[in-house]
């Protein structure tokens, strides 16, 4: 499976899934909770796609510092929208 910006992945250096914020020459730039959303670079072959629900995605992002939202508003807002859609489908 091809990993893309905005995907959450599991990596050995983080207890929670991290979010891919950039792809670069076969490497992934990943924000993780241990660094409050700051980045770690991992080889694309070292990440495993994390199939998590929208609530967990938002919970992970809430553990990041303010800089993450400032630099990655589109990713953050997409996850908020994903949560709204997910919850509206649950109630219909």
N, C-alpha and C positions, 0 to 999 in steps of 0.2 A: 504494500500500500504506500502510495506517495504521500509524504507529509507536507503540509502547507502552512503558511503564515495563518495564525489563528487557531491551529490545532493544538490540543493539549497532548503532551507526551509524558511517559514515565521514563525517568533516567535514574541511574544509580546514585547520583549525588544529591538527590532531593527526596524527602519523604512524601511530598505531594506532587501531583502532576504539575508540569510547567507549561507555559504557553509559548509557542514559537512566535517570535516577533520579526524574524528576518531569516532568509536563507542566503548563504554566501559560500560559493565554491565547494559544495558538498558538505558544508557545516551548517549547523542550525544555531541561531542566537535565541536563547531560551530564557525567559524570566521565571525565577523560582522564588518561593516563599522564604527560603532561608536567607536570601539576599534582599528581601522586601521588594521584589520585582526587578531587582538589578539582574544583569545578564550573566549567563554562563554559556560558553560555546562548546557544543558537542558535535561529534561526527554524526551525519544523517543516519548511519547504520546503527548507532548506539541508542537511538530513541525508539520507544514502542508507543504506538498510538494508544491514547487513553480514552475510552468510550465512557465519558462521564455525563451526568445530567446537567442541565443548565444551572440549577441551583448550586451545585458543587463548583462549577466554573466561576460563578459570581462570588462564592465564598472564598475561593482561592484569590481572586483579584482583590477582594476586600482586605487582604493581608499585605498588599503591596503599598509602598509609600506613594505620596502625592505625585511624584515625578512620573510614575507610570501612566497615570491618566493624562497628564500634560503631554506626554510624548506618544501615546497610543490611544487617543480618544476614540478613533474609529473601531478598534478591536473591542474596547470596553463597552462602547455603545451598542455594538452588534450583540454582545452577550446580554446586555440589558434587554434588548428587543427580543432576543431568543427566549428569555425568561418570561416576558409578557405573553408571547405567543404560546409557549409551553403551558402556562397557567390558564390562559383563556381556553385552550383546548381541553384541559382537565375539567373545567367547570361547564362545558357545553355538552 
